[in-house]
Amino acid sequence: MDHQVQPIITGYQELLKGVANKDTSYIKETSFALLTVLDSIAGLSLSTDTALQSNWVTGVGNISAELQGVVESNTMQDAKELTLSMNMTAVQILQLLSEIGYKEHNIYIFNAPNEYIEDGVYWLSLLKNTVNPFNEDKKKEIQAVGILQEMK
């Protein structure tokens, strides 16, 4: 299943680039591309384990639902809703990765204070240090607050 989830991670990373650059056209384009990927892989039969297969289908559906929120908030150019939708997209991706036992790459979890979200905004990266895509200060790198799994 690790291989099948890679396009989700790649698409999400591209989406973060659009958010960081406040590029609504890029956010729209990458959101639709990722929704297309999710639609394609949602029905894949990836496991004979019915619970794992159910988690896959549910997880992909949840990510799609949150991405619809990204598309809508981007269309309305609502920074608060876009931040909230991106935060929930990260949470749903993390949930799916943990439920399927993803191990192909380290997934670093970031959290930073945000005016719209009491507990701060979450995002995911393949890098241990990155800049906050939701912050105007693009020069300050921050370190991950967690990791999905440490590769051996």
C-alpha positions as CSV (number, residue, x, y, z in Angstrom):
1,M,0.0,0.0,0.0
2,D,3.0,2.3,0.5
3,H,3.5,2.6,-3.2
4,Q,-0.1,3.5,-3.9
5,V,-0.1,6.3,-1.3
6,Q,2.9,8.1,-2.8
7,P,0.9,10.1,-5.3
8,I,-1.2,11.5,-2.4
9,I,2.0,12.6,-0.5
10,T,3.5,14.1,-3.7
11,G,0.2,16.0,-4.6
12,Y,-0.1,17.3,-1.0
13,Q,3.5,18.6,-1.1
14,E,2.7,20.4,-4.4
15,L,-0.4,21.9,-2.8
16,L,1.7,23.3,0.1
17,K,3.9,25.1,-2.5
18,G,0.8,26.9,-3.8
19,V,-0.3,27.8,-0.3
20,A,3.2,29.1,0.6
21,N,3.2,31.2,-2.6
22,K,-0.4,32.3,-2.2
23,D,-0.9,31.2,-5.8
24,T,-4.7,30.5,-6.1
25,S,-4.3,29.2,-9.7
26,Y,-1.7,26.7,-8.6
27,I,-3.8,25.6,-5.6
28,K,-6.7,25.1,-7.9
29,E,-4.7,23.1,-10.4
30,T,-3.0,20.9,-7.8
31,S,-6.2,20.4,-5.8
32,F,-8.0,19.1,-8.9
33,A,-5.1,16.9,-9.9
34,L,-5.0,15.4,-6.4
35,L,-8.7,14.9,-6.4
36,T,-8.4,13.0,-9.7
37,V,-5.7,10.8,-8.3
38,L,-7.8,10.1,-5.2
39,D,-10.8,9.3,-7.3
40,S,-8.7,6.8,-9.4
41,I,-7.1,5.0,-6.4
42,A,-10.2,5.0,-4.1
43,G,-11.5,1.8,-5.7
44,L,-8.3,-0.1,-5.9
45,S,-8.4,-3.4,-4.2
46,L,-5.1,-3.3,-2.3
47,S,-5.5,-5.9,0.4
48,T,-7.2,-9.1,1.2
49,D,-7.6,-7.8,4.8
50,T,-11.1,-6.3,4.7
51,A,-10.4,-4.0,7.7
52,L,-7.3,-2.6,6.0
53,Q,-9.2,-2.2,2.7
54,S,-12.0,-0.4,4.5
55,N,-9.6,2.0,6.2
56,W,-8.1,2.7,2.8
57,V,-11.4,3.5,1.1
58,T,-12.6,5.6,4.1
59,G,-9.2,7.4,4.4
60,V,-9.1,8.3,0.7
61,G,-12.7,9.5,0.9
62,N,-12.0,11.7,3.9
63,I,-9.0,13.3,2.2
64,S,-11.1,14.0,-0.9
65,A,-13.8,15.6,1.3
66,E,-11.2,17.9,2.9
67,L,-9.7,18.7,-0.5
68,Q,-13.2,19.9,-1.6
69,G,-13.0,22.4,1.2
70,V,-9.6,23.5,-0.1
71,V,-11.1,24.0,-3.5
72,E,-14.1,26.0,-2.2
73,S,-12.1,28.2,0.2
74,N,-9.5,28.9,-2.6
75,T,-12.3,29.8,-5.0
76,M,-13.7,32.2,-2.4
77,Q,-10.2,33.4,-1.6
78,D,-10.9,32.9,2.1
79,A,-7.6,32.6,3.9
80,K,-9.1,31.4,7.1
81,E,-11.1,28.6,5.5
82,L,-8.2,27.7,3.3
83,T,-5.9,27.3,6.4
84,L,-8.6,25.3,8.2
85,S,-9.1,23.0,5.1
86,M,-5.4,22.5,4.6
87,N,-5.0,21.7,8.3
88,M,-7.7,19.0,8.1
89,T,-6.3,17.6,4.9
90,A,-3.0,17.1,6.7
91,V,-4.8,15.4,9.6
92,Q,-6.7,13.1,7.2
93,I,-3.6,12.2,5.3
94,L,-1.7,11.4,8.6
95,Q,-4.7,9.3,9.7
96,L,-4.6,7.3,6.5
97,L,-0.9,6.8,6.6
98,S,-1.0,5.6,10.2
99,E,-3.9,3.3,9.6
100,I,-2.3,1.5,6.7
101,G,1.1,1.3,8.4
102,Y,3.0,3.5,5.9
103,K,6.8,2.9,6.1
104,E,8.2,4.0,2.7
105,H,9.4,7.4,3.9
106,N,9.7,9.4,7.1
107,I,6.7,11.7,7.4
108,Y,7.5,14.7,9.5
109,I,4.7,16.5,11.3
110,F,4.8,20.2,11.8
111,N,2.7,22.5,14.0
112,A,2.9,26.3,14.3
113,P,0.8,29.0,15.9
114,N,-1.9,30.3,13.7
115,E,-4.5,33.0,14.2
116,Y,-7.3,30.8,12.9
117,I,-6.7,27.6,14.7
118,E,-6.4,27.4,18.5
119,D,-4.0,24.4,18.6
120,G,-2.0,25.8,15.7
121,V,-1.9,24.6,12.1
122,Y,-0.5,21.2,11.1
123,W,1.2,20.2,7.9
124,L,3.3,17.3,6.7
125,S,6.6,17.1,4.9
126,L,9.3,14.6,3.9
127,L,11.9,17.0,5.2
128,K,12.8,17.3,8.9
129,N,13.1,21.1,8.7
130,T,10.9,23.4,6.5
131,V,9.4,26.8,6.4
132,N,5.8,27.4,7.5
133,P,3.7,27.6,4.3
134,F,1.0,29.5,6.2
135,N,3.3,32.3,7.4
136,E,4.6,35.4,5.7
137,D,8.1,34.8,7.0
138,K,9.5,32.4,4.4
139,K,13.1,32.6,5.7
140,K,12.7,31.0,9.1
141,E,12.9,27.2,9.1
142,I,11.2,25.3,11.8
143,Q,11.8,21.8,13.0
144,A,9.2,19.0,13.0
145,V,7.3,18.4,16.2
146,G,6.7,14.7,15.4
147,I,7.4,11.9,13.0
148,L,5.0,9.3,11.7
149,Q,7.7,6.6,11.9
150,E,11.5,6.5,12.0
151,M,12.9,4.5,9.2
152,K,15.4,1.8,10.3
